[in-house]
């Protein structure tokens, strides 16, 4: 997509705004109908996107406009793109754009990891915590479970905390009493208040909090002793989280470096798995 095409200008307008899934649906519809978008009524746009008319109004307000008429005026004031540039710019569909955005996020993560010191420090903190609680609620629960699954192959006591409720502080207490010194957290939008409260509680109990979040300015930042940011993609209806997932694997590698018996544990697992016929080659 060229930088001067209507679709590209709309994409730039939406970037940097935290939109709900419904609002993203509206945004995607507008990008697909970029040439028509400035001339659609709120009712027409709602019908095309399959949402309610009030949702269109809230979408415009979320972008910083007084309402949908103000958003439409803004779109009409934008100068039209040169037709030749527009034709050349429509090389990528919305799915390809999402993939390319994730590639950029991974490239940025690679640049950040040029300084390995924060990840190495995090690895030492996680390796030294016995047990190791791993927190991830709602959208971040799959990140926590994935990290916990692999971490348990090299760490003697990993406790995944992927459910909220009144039992969550109890489980943090239990880990602390058992000797935990650190807590690993994955935090992704939309950030549950319960995650923020859990990290605050963990710090109050003396745990060092290591967090992978979508931004250094995420709500969990003030309750994280070491925050490692990894950008997410917001080009689809639901966030894409390739960079946070990869950063979690990098942290696992750094944690293995801090566990002298990590390799022996992995080899022992391979022997047991082969004896049980656990995997099909």
Secondary structure, 3 states (H helix, E strand, C coil): CCCCCHHHHHHHHHCCCCCCHHHHHHHHHHHHCHHHHCCCCHHHHHHHHCCCHHHHHHHHHHCCCCCHHHHHHHHHHCCCCCHHHHHHHCCCCHHHHHHHHHHHHHHHHHHHCCCCHHHHHHHHHHHCCCCEEEECCHHHHHHHHHHHHHHCCCCCCEEEECCCCCHHHHHHHHHHHCCCCEEEEEECCCCCHHHHHHHHHHHHCCCEEEEEECCCCCHHHHHCCEEEECCCECCCCCCECHHHHHHHHHHHHHHHHCCCCHHHHHHHHHHHHHHHCCCCC
